[in-house]
Amino acid sequence: MPFTLTWDMDTHYEVAGEGHPLVLIHDLALDGRIWNPQWKVFPRAARVVRYDLRGHGESSSPAAPFSADNLILQLRTLLDTLKITRPVLVGHSFGAAIAVHFALRHRTRAAALVLASPEVWGAPGEGESSDRALPGPSIDPGLLEDPKAHKKALTDWLQSDGFAATRRNEQAFRWIETIVLAHGCAPWKRAEPFTRPDDWSNLSALDLPVLVLCGSDEDARLRGTARALGDRIRGARVIEFPQAGRFANVESPAEFNRRVLDFLEAEGFARALPPGAEIPPKTRRKKKPRGDRKKPEGERFRPPPPEERPQPPKGKPERKRRRRRRPRADGETAPGRGRPAPVEPPKEEKRSFWSRLFGKKKPTEN
């Protein structure tokens, strides 16, 4: 798991595949693992990079404020470290807002945008004040030292109306819940304010291919933002997944991968894959040995080193001779059993021609 120093923090990232670079940006309170269904497919067609945002996942949480400029600085420094010039930015929700802001600030650094359930800073419906807190669970700063209270606040947030459509897919919701409860979100813990730049009024300046994806059952505000992006950005394509919520990449991974790969292939940013390659393979979890499940770490069985293991005897092993059983006499009991051995019926005596003819035995000559 490589790390790199991006300005004032350590950023955790992963790289796989070869071809045109493709950068995956996750949402708030999550990390790069949310892209696992795409991580198993996209590297076959392009070079894919995923990383953890500031204060998320395995990336460090510096003392600098959680601002749009610092988020853009982290992404730009990571691209410079990996020597990536014009990547395709794939962002989900808050990550989509980062991708749009990066494309507006650095017009020549982004080749295309893929925005899933997008948020755009400055869009209508985000609130009257631009300095409002980050969207997420309401956490009392006085209870941050209590891990149980923090976990309860995150659990209550996952049960809110914004995740109603996702909760219908139990497998997808459990995976999202696992990531959220693993670490939470450091900016929420510090109750930092977040100043949103006005990117909504500058969307017409984007001159690059844009694909917008959303679910038909997700929040009405995000769905309205996705549809408005198709009108405000020239040439943008909008695709709506039926019966999907905010996390279409996890709820409908095969359809999500197919739509994104078709867009990238049409724009010349990805190689063509055979039919069915968009379906992510199932991961098989390794089962632990039965004896190691409940034992503490110090009491677990560990095999001895090779030099201490018993060695087999040298030479050809002796062959064990099989003991022959003697034939049992009539009426002899089989060993270990209570019933007598079966007795064969007596064989009929062979009769000569004369005995069969006259009912007598042929006289024998003395």
Summary of the structure (lengths in Angstrom):
residues: 366
radius of gyration: 36.6
end to end distance: 107.3
largest distance: 137.9
contacts: 1007
relative contact order: 0.12
helix: 36%
strand: 13%
